[in-house]
Amino acid sequence: MTYKAKTRELIEAVLRGDSPQKNYRQAYELALAEVHKTPLAVLERLGVVSESAERLSVAVLGGSFHVDLAAGVVKDDSGQEARLAWGILVLHYLLSRPSEQLAEGFISFMDIPDARGYEKPYRGRVIERFLHTAGRDEAAFRVAAKRLDGKEIDQADAAYEFAVFPRVRVQLLWYRGDKEIDPGASFLYEKQIVGIFCVEDIVVMSELLVGALSAKH
């Protein structure tokens, strides 16, 4: 089984809820080994910064993650090991090879190939979670978005664009609703995301973005 097929299988198991810690750890170790083989010139095209021969830095949501290849670990800005989900996503970003030929613009989750099989977990773990936390009202959303350096855009009733990675932007649109309709939300992704992450990674990334917006500071 190839690296990509193996890691995709592991992440699918995570999304199903089958032994997530074990599967995440295996995916993490596989990805670290692949990143170690990647030429620096390739990584630099993704906006990755080389801090030293064995340490890389990548900007994520206004902060940075640091890949220590010698120690075999991904760390956050505090110097602690990053959550496995974030660590895997960072490593998969470093292993991506986005096309320079893809058209500009944004697409919804359901426009992404193979997304239909993930509609239910995406709705529950991303959209509904957001609407019950940082998206519960307009004021809460605006405060959370600004904390993550979100760029306000002129869409919906409130909307922000987030640079999740140097080459991955996500737009989050919030709708006020009314007496009969509850508030709603939509996530839009750059079209080139399909050349960066598989659909399982996109679900995880969206869930982590919601988690970052919902975190208490």
Secondary structure by P-SEA (a helix, b strand, c coil): ccaaaaaaaaaaaaaaccaaaaaaaaaaaaaaaaaaaccaaaaaaaccccccccbbbbbccccbbbbccccccccccccccccaaaaaaaaaaaaccccccccccccccccccccccaaaaaaaccaaaaaacccccaaaaaaaaaaabbbbcccccbbbbbcccccbbbbbbbbbccccccccbbbbbcccccccccaaaaaaaaaaaaaaaaccc
